[in-house]
Amino acid sequence: MKTPELYWDEEYYRERGVGFHIGVCVTEIRERSGLAQSVVSSYLQILRDAGLLVSERVGKWTFYRRDEETIAAFAAYVRDEL
């Protein structure tokens, strides 16, 4: 989800009053992955709990985006400490 514009049409999001700045809808992630909704939601929740993703609800939909600050801190830790 670093570059969602490569995989999804942002115009579709804009027409609904949102954009990639809030993330990608879990339904679209599920459709692209071909996995069951429950499996995708479980994986995304694990990544959110680890601090690697941020989620935001808009109406009945949940959107996920990368937590760039946490990812950068983790990358620095791996680079500098391991």
N, C-alpha and C positions, 0 to 999 in steps of 0.2 A: 504494500500500500504506500510505498515511498513515492511512487509516481502513478496515482490512480488514473490520470488522464490517458495513460497508455492502454488501459483496460476497460474503462467506462466512459460514457458520454456525459460530460459535466453539464451540457445544455439541458439534459433531462432533469438534473438536480436543480438548476437555476429556475426552470419552469415551475418547480414546486417550492421555490423560495429558499432553497439551501444551496450549498456549494461544497466542493471538496475540502474547504477549510474546516468543516465540522467532521469530515470523514466520509467513509463509504458505508452505505446501508448494509446491514448484516444479511438482508435478503439477497442483495446482489452478490455479495461474497459467496453465499451458499449456492446460488445459481451457477456462478463461475467455477466453483470447486467441484460441484456434482455430489457433494456430501449431504447428508441429512441435516436439517435445520438444528436439531439438538446437538449434533456432533460439532458443527461449526460454532454454535453458541458456546459450547463447552470449551473449545480451544481458544476462542476469543476471550472468554472470561479468565482463563488461566493466564493468558498474556496480559490482560488488564490487571489482574491481581499481582503479577510480577512487576507492574509499573511500566511495561513496554508499550501499552496501548492506553488511550483515553477513549471513553465512550460518552456519547451524548444522546439523550432521547429527544426526538422531535415528534410530537404527536404519538402515534403508535409505533414509530420506527426507531431503531437504535442504530447510531452511526459510530464507526470506529476509525480512529486515526492514530498514527504513531506518536509516541511521546518522545519527541526529538531530544529533549534535554536529558531524559533518563538513558536513552540509547547512546548519546554522546558520552555521558558519564561512564556507562558500562564499557564502551569501546576504549576510553582512556584508561580505565582500570585494567582491562585485559592487556592493553599495549604497555602500560607502565609498571604493572605489579606482577604479572604472571610470567 
